[in-house]
Every structure is written in structure tokens, then in C-alpha cells.
């Protein structure tokens, strides 16, 4: 594992694909998955097979992928509630009456959400944060937005460290949490963290201005992607588009 964010530091063909190619491929793949009819079960099976193959080619450990899938827990909870709250014709499952449209809706949320999350995990685990920013820059994302994202990536760990130190300071003064009366201390800590982060941002901005910053960050990367890299990176997404079109045309 690497300390560079969510990146898994191994050498694979997926890791070597330029970030801008992987970003476009992720967008096209997710668009194909979302546009697939919920009843086209075979299509989602094909998407899953392609993603598993990509994870294997990227040499990502299964425990890493499974742990990061926990991010979709709220969607899973929402999906499990749908069969009980949706209206319309019902079907009996183990003696429990469930809404047919709710069951299909739950499957739709679970399938598309899981595929999208796994695709995002594949991107984050094979591409460093700086490479993602460089890829967005190559895709002509507005420079101001790239600069904001760059600062967010750079200082997120700094703010997290501040939050960790504040938590230790509270606990060393007897704070245990779990009481309504402690909300005042938590709110005060959040306010102090916001003010401290704002002041740090002002100091960083003044320091950059004193060093010649004119409002535009230097280019992160000038390397492009070859035709072969585009073809290699987009293959799975283009196949997903064909599957989505077939699912709509066939209607199965």
C-alpha cells in the first residue's frame, strides 16, 4: 500500500494508463450502467464480469476493494427499505408481502450503485491524487477549479491532523462524548477548526502572492496519451456502451 491517498502502489497495466483516459473511461462506463434498464439482469452480470477482470488486471487486493465498498452502506439501507415502502402490486417472499416495483427498484439501486462504486474504487486505487488533477487539467477543466481541488487534496490531511489533535485535547480534559451537554464543546471545536483553516488559507494565499502567484497554477503535467493508450483504456467502457444499447434494443 502507498501513503499517497487511496493509491495502491503496484505495477499493472491499469496503473500505467494516463489519468485523463481513466477519467473519461469511468464517466462513459457509469453512464452506460445508469442508462441500462433495471430488468436487463444479464447486462449487469456482464458489467460485473468486466469490472472483476479489471480489478484482477490492476492487481488490487480483494480485502481493499471490499473495505472501500463500505462507502455505499447508506444506499444499501435505502434499497432494502424500498420493497416495504413502495406501492403497487405485491409479491410474497417467505411470507412477507413486498412491492414488486420496490423489489425492482431496490435491485436497480444496489446493482448500479455497486458497479459505480467499484469503478470509482478502481480509478482511485490505480491513480494518485496528483495524477487525477493532471488528468483533469489535460481534459481542459477550468484552471480555477483544478487549483481548488489541488489545494483541497494538499490540505485535507493538514485539517484532519488538526481535528485529531483537538480530539486528543478534549479527551485529555475529561471529554468522553455521548451526552447532549457535550454538543457545545463539539460545536466550539468545529467553529475553532473552521476559523483556523480560514486563517491558514489567508496566510497561504499571501505567501503565494509574495512569490509571484497571479491566480493561475503552473501546469501539473504536459504529457498526453497515445492512441494505443486511449484504445486500451476505453475498451471496457465502449463494450459497456454496446451492452447498454443492446439491453435497450432487445428489451431484456
VENBEL-V227808 format. One record per pair of residues at least 6 apart in sequence whose C-alpha atoms are under 8 Angstrom apart, sorted by sequence separation. I is the first residue (numbers start at 1). J is the second residue. D is the distance in Angstrom with one decimal. If there is no record, write none. Layout:
i:I j:J d:D
i:I j:J d:D
This chain:
i:1 j:7 d:7.3
i:2 j:8 d:5.6
i:91 j:97 d:5.6
i:92 j:98 d:6.2
i:137 j:143 d:7.1
i:1 j:8 d:4.9
i:2 j:9 d:5.1
i:36 j:43 d:7.6
i:90 j:97 d:6.0
i:91 j:98 d:5.3
i:175 j:182 d:7.7
i:1 j:9 d:5.4
i:90 j:98 d:5.2
i:91 j:99 d:6.3
i:1 j:10 d:7.9
i:90 j:99 d:4.3
i:91 j:100 d:6.0
i:137 j:146 d:6.8
i:89 j:99 d:5.9
i:90 j:100 d:5.2
i:136 j:146 d:7.2
i:33 j:44 d:7.6
i:88 j:99 d:6.2
i:89 j:100 d:5.9
i:87 j:99 d:6.1
i:88 j:100 d:7.1
i:89 j:101 d:7.5
i:84 j:97 d:8.0
i:86 j:99 d:5.8
i:88 j:101 d:6.8
i:133 j:146 d:6.4
i:33 j:47 d:7.7
i:84 j:98 d:5.7
i:85 j:99 d:7.7
i:87 j:101 d:7.4
i:83 j:98 d:5.1
i:84 j:99 d:6.5
i:86 j:101 d:6.8
i:87 j:102 d:7.4
i:83 j:99 d:5.0
i:86 j:102 d:5.1
i:133 j:149 d:7.5
i:83 j:100 d:7.1
i:85 j:102 d:7.4
i:133 j:150 d:6.8
i:83 j:101 d:7.4
i:84 j:102 d:7.1
i:83 j:102 d:3.9
i:82 j:102 d:4.9
i:83 j:103 d:4.9
i:130 j:150 d:7.7
i:82 j:103 d:6.8
i:83 j:105 d:7.8
i:82 j:105 d:6.9
i:83 j:106 d:6.9
i:166 j:189 d:7.2
i:82 j:106 d:5.9
i:129 j:153 d:7.1
i:81 j:106 d:7.9
i:79 j:105 d:7.3
i:80 j:106 d:6.3
i:79 j:106 d:4.4
i:78 j:106 d:8.0
i:79 j:107 d:7.4
i:79 j:109 d:6.1
i:163 j:193 d:7.2
i:79 j:110 d:6.6
i:162 j:193 d:7.4
i:76 j:109 d:7.9
i:75 j:109 d:7.2
i:76 j:110 d:6.3
i:159 j:193 d:7.9
i:75 j:110 d:7.2
i:75 j:113 d:7.4
i:159 j:197 d:7.1
i:14 j:54 d:7.8
i:72 j:113 d:7.3
i:72 j:114 d:7.3
i:14 j:57 d:7.0
i:15 j:58 d:6.8
i:13 j:57 d:7.0
i:14 j:58 d:5.3
i:12 j:57 d:6.8
i:13 j:58 d:6.6
i:69 j:114 d:7.7
i:72 j:117 d:7.3
i:12 j:58 d:5.3
i:11 j:58 d:7.9
i:12 j:59 d:6.7
i:69 j:117 d:6.8
i:10 j:59 d:7.2
i:69 j:118 d:7.1
i:8 j:60 d:7.2
i:65 j:118 d:7.4
i:68 j:121 d:7.2
i:65 j:121 d:7.0
i:51 j:115 d:7.8
i:58 j:122 d:8.0
i:39 j:104 d:7.5
i:60 j:125 d:7.6
i:38 j:104 d:7.0
i:38 j:105 d:7.7
i:44 j:111 d:7.0
i:48 j:115 d:6.8
i:51 j:118 d:7.4
i:55 j:122 d:6.7
i:47 j:115 d:7.5
i:51 j:119 d:7.0
i:54 j:122 d:7.9
i:58 j:126 d:7.2
i:38 j:107 d:7.3
i:147 j:216 d:7.7
i:38 j:108 d:5.2
i:147 j:217 d:6.4
i:144 j:215 d:8.0
i:144 j:216 d:7.2
i:143 j:216 d:6.9
i:143 j:217 d:7.5
i:34 j:112 d:6.3
i:33 j:112 d:6.3
i:33 j:115 d:7.7
i:137 j:219 d:7.9
i:33 j:116 d:7.8
i:137 j:220 d:7.6
i:138 j:221 d:7.8
i:138 j:222 d:7.8
i:30 j:115 d:8.0
i:134 j:219 d:7.9
i:30 j:116 d:5.9
i:134 j:220 d:5.3
i:138 j:224 d:7.4
i:133 j:220 d:7.6
i:134 j:221 d:5.6
i:30 j:119 d:7.8
i:130 j:220 d:7.8
i:26 j:119 d:6.6
i:26 j:120 d:7.2
i:26 j:123 d:7.6
i:23 j:123 d:7.6
i:22 j:123 d:6.8
i:19 j:127 d:6.6
i:23 j:132 d:7.9
i:15 j:126 d:4.8
i:14 j:126 d:6.7
i:15 j:127 d:6.5
i:19 j:131 d:5.9
i:20 j:132 d:7.3
i:23 j:135 d:7.4
i:19 j:132 d:5.6
i:23 j:136 d:7.9
i:20 j:134 d:7.7
i:21 j:135 d:7.8
i:19 j:134 d:7.4
i:20 j:135 d:4.0
i:19 j:135 d:4.8
i:20 j:136 d:6.3
i:7 j:124 d:6.1
i:8 j:125 d:5.0
i:9 j:126 d:7.7
i:18 j:135 d:7.3
i:19 j:136 d:8.0
i:6 j:124 d:5.9
i:7 j:125 d:4.2
i:8 j:126 d:6.2
i:20 j:138 d:6.6
i:6 j:125 d:5.5
i:7 j:126 d:5.7
i:20 j:139 d:6.5
i:7 j:127 d:6.0
i:7 j:128 d:5.5
i:6 j:128 d:7.4
i:5 j:128 d:7.0
i:4 j:128 d:6.4
i:5 j:129 d:6.9
i:4 j:129 d:7.4
i:50 j:236 d:7.0
i:47 j:240 d:6.7
i:43 j:243 d:6.3
i:43 j:244 d:7.1
i:21 j:225 d:7.4
i:43 j:247 d:6.7
i:20 j:225 d:8.0
i:32 j:237 d:7.8
i:18 j:224 d:7.7
i:18 j:225 d:6.2
i:29 j:236 d:7.6
i:33 j:240 d:7.3
i:40 j:247 d:6.1
i:21 j:229 d:7.6
i:25 j:233 d:6.6
i:29 j:237 d:4.6
i:32 j:240 d:6.0
i:36 j:244 d:5.1
i:21 j:230 d:5.9
i:25 j:234 d:5.3
i:28 j:237 d:5.8
i:29 j:238 d:7.6
i:32 j:241 d:5.1
i:35 j:244 d:6.8
i:36 j:245 d:7.9
i:24 j:234 d:7.9
i:28 j:238 d:7.6
i:37 j:247 d:7.0
i:18 j:229 d:7.5
i:22 j:233 d:6.3
i:25 j:236 d:7.8
i:26 j:237 d:7.3
i:29 j:240 d:6.1
i:33 j:244 d:6.9
i:36 j:247 d:6.6
i:37 j:248 d:6.8
i:40 j:251 d:7.4
i:41 j:252 d:7.8
i:17 j:229 d:6.2
i:21 j:233 d:6.0
i:22 j:234 d:7.7
i:25 j:237 d:5.6
i:29 j:241 d:7.1
i:32 j:244 d:5.7
i:36 j:248 d:6.9
i:40 j:252 d:5.0
i:21 j:234 d:7.2
i:28 j:241 d:7.6
i:39 j:252 d:6.6
i:17 j:233 d:6.6
i:14 j:233 d:7.8
